[in-house]
Amino acid sequence: MNNLKINHAAVWVCIVLLHVLGFVWYGPLFGEPWMAMVGLDMATVEANPPSAGLWITNTIATIIPLYTLAWLFTKLNIESLGRGAAIGLLIAFAFDFMSTMTSDMFAQNPYALSWITGGFNLVALGLSGAILGAWRKYGD
C-alpha cells in the first residue's frame, strides 16, 4: 500500500516561489501603495535596510506554514492541483485573510491594506496548495 508522503522538493520549490512572489507583490505590483499605507518611504527603507534577522524570520515564517500545509495534505489525501489550490485558498481565507481584515478594521487601517497583505497570502497559499497537491510523493 502506498502512503502519501511530504514531498520535500515541492515544499522547497514553494519556499523559493513565495520569496519571489513577495519581491514582486511588495515591489512592482503593490509596493508603492503598501509603503504609503504602512507609513514607509524609500528614503527610510534605504537608510534602514532589513537586517539578516528579518530575512531569517521571514524564511522560517515561510517554511513552517508550508511544511504544515504539506503534512495536512498527506492526512487529507490531497492528490490534485485543483484540490490543493482550493484547500490552500480556503485555509488562507479562513485563518489569515479574515483575521487580517478584522484586525485592520479595528486598527482603522486602510481597507486596501487588508487586500494587499491578505491578498498576498491568498495567492501564496493557493499557488503552494496547487504545487503541493499536484507534485505528490508516495512511500511504503
C-alpha positions in Angstrom: 0.0 0.0 0.0 1.4 3.4 -1.0 1.0 6.2 1.5 1.2 9.9 0.6 4.3 11.5 2.0 5.6 15.0 2.3 7.4 15.9 -0.9 10.3 18.0 0.4 11.4 19.1 -3.0 7.9 20.5 -3.7 7.9 22.3 -0.3 11.3 23.9 -1.1 10.2 25.0 -4.5 7.2 26.7 -2.8 9.5 28.4 -0.3 11.6 29.9 -3.2 8.4 30.7 -5.2 6.9 32.6 -2.2 10.0 34.6 -1.7 10.0 35.6 -5.4 6.3 36.3 -5.2 6.9 38.6 -2.1 9.5 40.6 -4.0 7.1 41.1 -6.9 4.0 41.6 -4.8 5.6 44.2 -2.4 7.7 45.6 -5.2 6.4 46.4 -8.6 2.8 45.3 -8.1 1.8 46.9 -4.8 5.0 48.3 -3.3 4.1 52.0 -3.5 0.6 51.8 -2.1 1.6 49.3 0.6 4.5 51.5 1.7 2.2 54.6 1.8 -0.4 52.7 3.8 2.1 51.5 6.4 3.9 54.8 6.6 7.2 54.0 4.9 9.1 55.7 2.1 12.1 54.6 0.0 14.4 57.0 1.9 13.6 55.4 5.2 13.9 51.9 3.8 17.3 52.7 2.1 18.6 54.3 5.3 17.5 51.3 7.4 17.8 48.2 5.2 16.3 44.9 6.6 18.6 43.0 8.8 19.6 39.4 8.5 17.3 38.6 11.4 14.3 39.9 9.4 15.2 37.7 6.5 15.8 34.6 8.7 12.4 35.2 10.5 10.7 35.7 7.1 12.2 32.4 5.8 11.2 30.5 9.0 7.7 32.0 8.7 7.5 30.6 5.2 8.9 27.2 6.0 6.6 26.4 8.9 3.3 27.0 7.2 4.4 25.3 4.0 5.5 22.1 5.8 2.3 22.3 7.9 0.3 22.5 4.6 2.3 19.6 3.1 1.7 17.5 6.2 -2.0 18.4 6.2 -2.2 17.3 2.5 -0.9 13.9 3.4 -3.6 13.5 6.1 -6.4 14.7 3.8 -5.0 12.7 0.9 -4.9 15.7 -1.4 -3.7 14.4 -4.8 -4.5 17.0 -7.4 -3.7 20.6 -8.4 -7.3 21.7 -8.1 -8.0 20.3 -4.7 -4.6 21.5 -3.4 -5.3 25.1 -4.7 -8.8 25.0 -3.2 -7.6 23.8 0.2 -4.8 26.3 0.2 -7.2 29.2 -0.6 -9.7 28.0 2.0 -7.0 27.9 4.7 -5.6 31.3 3.7 -9.1 32.8 3.7 -10.3 31.3 6.9 -7.2 31.6 9.1 -5.4 34.6 7.6 -7.4 36.8 5.4 -10.4 37.2 7.7 -8.2 37.8 10.7 -6.1 40.4 8.8 -9.3 42.1 7.6 -10.8 42.3 11.1 -7.5 43.4 12.7 -7.1 46.1 10.1 -10.6 47.3 10.6 -10.2 47.6 14.4 -6.8 49.4 13.9 -8.5 51.7 11.4 -6.0 50.8 8.7 -7.0 51.5 5.1 -9.3 48.8 3.6 -6.9 48.4 0.7 -4.1 47.4 3.1 -6.0 44.3 4.0 -6.4 43.3 0.4 -2.7 43.8 -0.3 -1.4 41.8 2.7 -4.3 39.3 2.8 -4.3 39.0 -0.9 -0.6 38.0 -0.9 -1.4 35.2 1.5 -4.4 34.0 -0.6 -2.2 33.9 -3.7 0.7 32.4 -1.9 -1.2 29.5 -0.3 -3.3 29.0 -3.4 -0.2 28.6 -5.5 1.5 26.5 -2.9 -1.5 24.3 -2.5 -1.7 23.7 -6.2 2.0 22.7 -6.3 1.9 20.5 -3.3 -1.4 18.9 -4.5 -0.1 18.2 -7.9 3.5 17.2 -7.1 2.9 14.1 -4.9 5.3 11.6 -3.3 4.4 8.2 -2.2 6.1 5.8 0.3 5.6 2.3 1.5 
